[in-house]
Amino acid sequence: MAEVRSDIEIARAAKKKPIVEIGAKLGIPVEALAPYGHDKAKVGAEFIASLSERRDGKLILVTAINPTPAGEGKTTTTVGLGDGLNRIGKKAVICVREPSLGPCFGVKGGAAGGGYAQVIPMEDINLHFTGDFHAITSAHNLLSTMIDNHIYWGNAENIDIRRISWRRVMDMNDRALRQTVVSLGGVANGFPRESGFDITVASEVMAILCLAADLEDLERRLGDIVIGYRFDRSPVFARDLKADRAMAVLLKDAMQPNLVQTLENNPAFVHGGPFANIAHGCNSVIATRTALKLGDYVVTEAGFGADLGAEKFFDIKCRKAGLKPDAAVIVATVRALKMNGGVKKEDLGRENVEALKRGAANLGRHIANVRKFGVPVVVAINHFTSDTEDEITAVKDYAARHGADGIVCRHWAEGSAGIEELANKVVELAEGGQAKFQPLYPDHLPLLEKIEIIASKIYHAGEVTTDRGVRDQLKAWEEQGYGDLPICIAKTQYSFSTDPALRGAPEGHIVHVREVRLSAGAGFVVAITGEIMTMPGLPRVPSAERIFLNEDGFVEGLF
């Protein structure tokens, strides 16, 4: 029996090519690359601008069922599919998101794929990479410090410190910082006020970087950030504090997409924000657009299940960037479907077709939801060695009854050779002209009605409830000219409902919106539901306890 190696061992044994060779595959000249070592580089803005007249390739979204502790493998499938498309002769580029240090040291370790379907250098990508998240953190907190400094030196803009909405961020899970009081310590330190921290990926600056078309658009969006309100209730913008240009300087290099490679030496852009539960959770627009100009096929992912990541990919990213996806892949596993059917994690290794059939309702809901956007769907059954033939047949039969092919994929163990069938099916769907993409709701509807449409049509909720303060705030934003913005709902990733324990495909539940936040620069309104937090906490036993440097100086325990 072949030795089973860990993801990090596989990544460490990879035969990497110099990043200039990977760039050459896409026709990127050496002078357009800013190398970070030998195996990763940023692509220059001038070269990207030169691509504008080229036609776009086909855009493929990889999404998934709701995540479970059993694992689904969305990023692994994204990477595997990109390799598979290259294997069958298509010029394919992969676009995935950068991992946050929060979950890397919190609940699950790294996020660069797995097995023989990874992007590398895996350790660098999962740690500080090219410093993009640090730049975002610094730009965000520069604005925070300029707000308090402005108030300290006389408050010429008449900012009402009770109505400052801009918080601070850090790229780590720290529940102790969710609510804070700043400027304590006397007159020399300013005026005390309540504030708090979010995790960096929930920052509006992260969303702006992911949605901006270029540096000029980036600076404009940064200036559009609303940091709070004056005593007369008029909004205060980042440009009013003259913070926007300095923030753009900090983000200049972070705006450039990061080019790396897969284990099979195929090109991949790793750029932009994760966390589709509290952010929009998509790879950057600039990376996706660049890839579409350079490849015949672009395989990208959106975070967590299709109720979160795919919905935001379609309703925010595609709407704002003018993208038109050609096909979607929904990743599911036998193990996760059994868990949705009520099987405990310790019992997942035993065959249980009846539980799988119950849990498959979660898959069926996602298939139907993605089709509401006019995008054809195929199901990728990410294979585990414990899967039985009867269980696999049950998933295929269920998918077929819902009008989608279910294809077994063995890319984790076999790389591109294990995912050829899915690659061919994706080509068939993308080339077949079936896609008739359209967002879920039009721009002109009231903000609350947009929230209700997402809740009813995607979550199958029976009702959306809000406090009067939330409704009044939404109305005020509409009066200020923000009524045409899309909605970014912050919700638990584990369920269609706001209750993380409610698996399967619940219906008729209540979605309570407890808070709304305006992201005027990013161009959407955030609706925070249930108990979801924009600053996560660490679990009882965080991944950090298992991460260390071994005697040879290599990282252990990262994945």
N, C-alpha and C positions, 0 to 999 in steps of 0.2 A: 504494500500500500504506500502511495506517495506521501512524503512528509508534508503536513499542513503547516504552512508558515503564516506568521501574523502579517497584518497589513504593513506594519512598519518594517518588518524584515524584507518583505517583497519590495517595498519602495527603496530600501537601502541597497538592495542588490541590482537595481535597475541600471541599464546601460544607457545613460543619458547622452544626448547629442548637444553640442554647443548651441546656445540659443540663437545664434546667427543663422545656423542651418535650419532651425525650425522656422525662423522668419522667412528664409529664402523659399521654403515650401509655399508660402503665401505671396511671394513676390515682394516682401518687405526688404528694402535695401538696408545694408549695414548701418549707413548714416542715419536712418530713421529709428534706430533702436538705441535706447539708453540702458546698457546692461547693468544689472545688479548681480555681480559675479558672472559665472559662466552659464548658468542655467535658468535665468529669468531676466526679463527686460521690460521696460516701458516703451510703448510705441508713440512716436512724436506726433504732436498736434498738426504740424504742417503736412506730414505725409497723410494723415487721416483726412484732412481737408481736401487733398488732391484726389480723393476717391469719389467725390460727390457725384460725378457723372456716370459712374458704373451702375449697372443693373444689380438688383438685389438677388441673393440666393433664396432658397426655401427656408422658412423659419419653423422649427419644430420645438414645441414645448413639452418638457417632461415634468409631470406632476404625480400625485400619489393619492392613495386612500389616507384617512386620518392616521397619524403615527401612533404606534403602540410600543411598549417596551420590547416587543418581539422583533422589531426592526423591519424596515421596508426597503431601503437601499435606493433612494431617488437619485442622489448624486452619483452613486456607483453605476446606476443604469444610464444616467446622462453621459458619463464618460465612456461606458461600454458601447453605447449606441453610436457615439461619435467615432470611436475606433472601428465599429462594425461597418459604418457607412464608408469609411476610408478603405476598409478591407474589400468591399464590393465595388470599388473603383470610383466612388464619389469623393469630391474634394470637400471634406467636411471640417468645420471648426466648432469647437466646444466653447460655450460661455457659461461659466458657473460663478457662484458668489464667493466672496472671501469669508473665511471663518472668523467668528468673534472669539476673543480670548475668554469671554464669559463661559460659554458652554464647553470650550476646550478644557478648562480647569474645573468645570462644574459638573455637568450631568453625563456627558457622553464622549469626551475626548475629541478627536479631530474631525474634519469635515472635507476631506479631499478625495472621496471615493473609497474603495476598498478592494482587497484581493488583487486580481490582475486587471482591474479597471480603476486606475487612480491617476490623478494629476500629480506631477512631481516638480520640484522637491517638496515632498509631503510635509517634512518637519518645518521647513521655512514657511510654507503656505499657512500652516496651522498656528504658527507663532507670530513673529512680527512682520514677516513677509517683506514688502517694500515700504512699510511705514504708513500706508494709506489711512488706517484707522487712527493712528496716532495724530496724523495731520488733521483729520476730522475732529478728533477730541480737542486738539489745540485751538482750531478755528472756532468751534462752538464755545469753548471756555474763554477765549479772547472776548467774544461778544458779552459773555456773562460779566467779566471783570470791567468792561467798558460801561456797562449799565450802572454798576455800583459806583464806579469812579465818577461818572457823570452826575449822579445824585450827590455824592460827597462834595463835589466842587460847585454846588449851587443849584443843580437841577434846572437848567435853563429850559428844558423841554417840558417842565411841569409834570413829570412822570408821577403817577399815583403809585406809591410803593406797595399798596395793598392789591394792585391789579397788574403786577409784573408776572407774566406767564412764562418767561424764559428761565429755564432751570440750568443746572450744570450736568455734565456727563462724564463717565469713565467707562472704559471697556473691560469691566469686570463685574461679576455678580456681587452686590453688596447691599443687602436689605437694610442695613443700619443707616444708609444714606438716603433712603427713600424720602424722608421728610427731615429737613434741617432748619436751623435758624442761623443766618449769616450776619456778619458785622458785629458780633458781640465784642466786648472788651473796652467800651468807652468811646469817647468822642473821636479819637484818632483813627478808629476803625470804621467809621461811617454810621449809617442808620440801620439798626437791627430790623430784620424782616424774615418772614417765613419763606423757605425755598425748598430745594431738594435736588436729587440726582436721578437721571435716567441712565440706562446703559447706552453706550455710544451708538449702537445700531438703531436706537429709537430716536436719535437726534434728527431734527429737521435738516441739519447740514448734511447728514448721510443721505437723506432722501433727495436733497437738492443735487448733490454730486452724482447720484444715480440717474437722475432725470434730466440733467443739463446737457445741452447739445454740444457746447463748446465753452471756452473760458469766458467769452463775452456774455453768454447766457447764464453761466455760473454766477458771475458778478451781479447781474441784474436780479437773479433770484435771491441771492444773499441780501441784497438791498431791500427786497420785498418782505423779508421776515418781519413779522409783527412781534415785538418783544413784550408788549403790554399796552396800557392805556393811560392817557392823561386824566386830570381831574374832570375835564369836560367830556370824558369817555371817547375821545378821538384816539385812533390807533397811533402808536409810536413804532416807527420802522427802524431796522438796523441802519439804514442809510441816514436817518436823522441823527444818529450818534457817530456817523462817519466811520463805521466799523466794516462796511462791506468790502472795501478795496483791500484792506489789510487781511481780512479773512480769505479773500481770493488769492492773495500772495501765498498764504500758508497752504492752500489747496492746489496750487499750480501743478505740482508734480503728481499729486494724488489723482488729478483728473485724467491722467494718461493711463490707458488700459495696460494691464500686466499680461505679458505673453509668457507662457510656460509650455510644458509638453506632457503628454500622457506616457504611460509605461511603454507604449508602442510608438513613441516619438511622433505623435500627431499633435498639431497645434491646439492650444487652449488658452482662452482669455479668462483670467480669474480677477474679477473686478466688481466691487460694489457690495451692497448690503444684504445680509441674511435677516432672519427673524420676521417671517410673514405673519406671525401672531400679533406683534406690536408695531410692525412697520410694513412697508409694501413688499419687502422680501424678494426683490428681483435683481439680477445682474444689471449693471449700468447700461443705460441707453447708448452711450458712446461706444462701449465694447460690443454690444449687439449689432449696432449699425456698422461698425468697422468690420466685424466678422461677416455680415451679410454682403459687403462689397468685395470681400476677399475670397469667400467660399461659395460653393454651389449649395451647400447645406449648412445650416447653423442649428446646433442642438443646445438649447438653454433650459434652465430649470427655474422653478419658482418654489418658495419655501413651504414646508409642511404639506397638508392635504390640499386638494383642489378647492375646497370651500374657502381657504384663505389665500394661498399663493397664486393659484390659477385665476381666481376671481380678480385679484389685484393686478396680476399680470395683464389680464384682458381689459379691465375697467380703468386702470390707472396708466400702466406703462404703455400698452398698445394704443390706448386712446390719445395720450399726450404725445407720443412719439410717432404716431401714424403708422405703426407696424401692423402687418396682417399675417397672423400665423397660418400655416398651411396644414398642420396636423398636430395632434396632441397624443402623448403616451401617458397612460395612468399606470403607475407601478403598484403592484400588490404582491403580497406573499401569502402562501398557505397558512403560515404561522400567525400572521397578523389577522387574517380573516377568521381563523379559529378563535383568536382572542376577542375579536368583535362579537363572536358568537357565544362568549361566556366561559371559554377555557382559560384556566389559570396558567401563568407563564411556565411553572414547573411541569405542567402536563402537556405542553405543546408538542413534545416529541412523539406522542402516541396518536395514531390515526383517529380522526373524529370527523367523519364526513358530514354528519348532521349539524354539528356546531359550525362547521365551515359554511354550510348552506345558510344557516341563520346569519352568520357574520357577513356573508356576501352582499347583504342588503346595503352595507356601507359602500361597497364597490359600485353597485347598481346606481346609487344616488349620485356618485361622482361622475359616472358615465353620462347620466341624464343631464347633470349640471353643465358639463363641458359642452355638450351639444347645444345648450341654450345660447352659446356664443357663436354658433354656426361653424364649429371646427370639428372635423372628423376625428374619431378616437380609436386607438388600439390599446389593449391591456397587455402590459409586460408582467409576466409571472416570474418574479425574481426567485430563482430556484435555491432551495436549501436541501441538504442531503437527507433530512428527515422526511421530506415530502413523499407521499405514496402516490402510486399511479391513480388510484381512485380519487384521491384528493385533488390532484391536478386535473383530472377529467371533470370533476365537479366544478372547478373554477372556469374551465373552458366552456362547459355547457352553460353555466350561468351567464358568462359574458356574451355568448352567442345568442341567448334568449333576449339580451339587451342590445343586440345589433352590433356587437364588437367582437373582433377576434381576440382570443386569449393565447398568447405565445410564450412558451417557456424559454427563459433566458438564463444561460449559465456563464455569463461574463465574469462573475466573481472568480470562478475557478478556471475558466478557459480563455479569458480575454475576448478579443473580437471574434474568435472562432465560435464562441458560445452564444453569439447574439446576431448572427447573419440573418436568420429568419425574420427577426424583428426589423432589422435594417431594410430588408427587401419590402416588407409590408409598409414601412414608413414611406419609402420611395413611391410605392403604389398609391398610397393615400395622397401624398403631397403632389404627385404628378397628375393625379386624376381630376384635379380641379373641383373637388367637392367643397372646399372651404368657402364659406360665405360669411366671413367674420363680421360681427357687430357687437358692440358693448351691450351690457344688460339693461341699461337705462340711458335716456337722453340727458344732455347737459342741463336743459332748462327746468327740470323738475325741482321742487323744493327740497332742501337738504334732508329733512326728516323723511320725506317720501322715498328718497333714494335709500336711506337706511332701511326703511320698511320693505322695499323691494328686495334688497339683498337678503334680509332676514327671512322673508317669506319664500322667495324663489330659490335661494341657494341653501339656507339653513332649514327650510320647511318649518319655521316658527309660526306659532299661532298669533303672537302679539309682540309688539315692541312697546316697552314702557320707558318713560323718562320722567325726571323731575321737572317742575316748571322752569327752574333755572336753566336747564339744558335746552328746553324749547325756546325760551326767550333769547338765549345766546345764539342759537341757529338762526332765528329771525333777524337778530341784529346783524349777523354776518351777511345775510342775504341783502339787507338794506345797504350794507357797505360795499356791495358789488361782488361778493364771493359765492353767490348762490349757484353759479354754474360749475363749481368745483366737484370732482368725484369724491367718493367716500372711501376712507381706509379704516376698516373696522378692526379694533384690537379685541381679540377673543381667544379663548383657549384653543389650542391646536388639536386637542385630543377628542373632540366631539363636535358634531354639527350644532350642538347646543352650547350654552355657556357653562354647563356642568361637565367638568373633565371626566367624571365617572360614567357618563351616559354614552355608552358606545353604540355601535350599530348605525341605524338610520332613524333617530327619533323624530317625531312630528308633534306639532301643536304646542311646543314648549314656549316659554316666555324669554325674550331677549331684553334685558334691562340695560339701558345706556346710562351709565352713572356720571360720565364726564365727556365733554367734547373739547378738542383742541384744534385751533386753526394753524395749518401749515401753509401760509400764504405764498412763501417762496417756493416750496415744493409743488404747490398747486393741488392740495387736497385737504379735506377735513377729517380728522381722526375722531372716531367714536369709540370710547373705551367701555367695554361691557363686562358684566359679571365681576369676577375677582381677579382678572388679569392685571399684572403689574408691569410697568414700563421700566422697572429696575428689578430683575429677577434676584432670587436668593440662591445660596448654595444648598445642595441636598445634605442629608445627615452625613453621608460619606462622599465627599466631593472627589472628582477625578484627580484633583491636585495631589491627593494623598498617594497616588500610584505613579506619579510622574517624577522621574529623577534622571540624573546623568550617571551612566554606568562607568566602570573603571577605565573604559576606552574613550570616554568622553561623548558617547552617543546618548541620545534621548531615549528613555524607555518609558512605556506606559501611556504614551500620547494617544495611542489608538489600539 
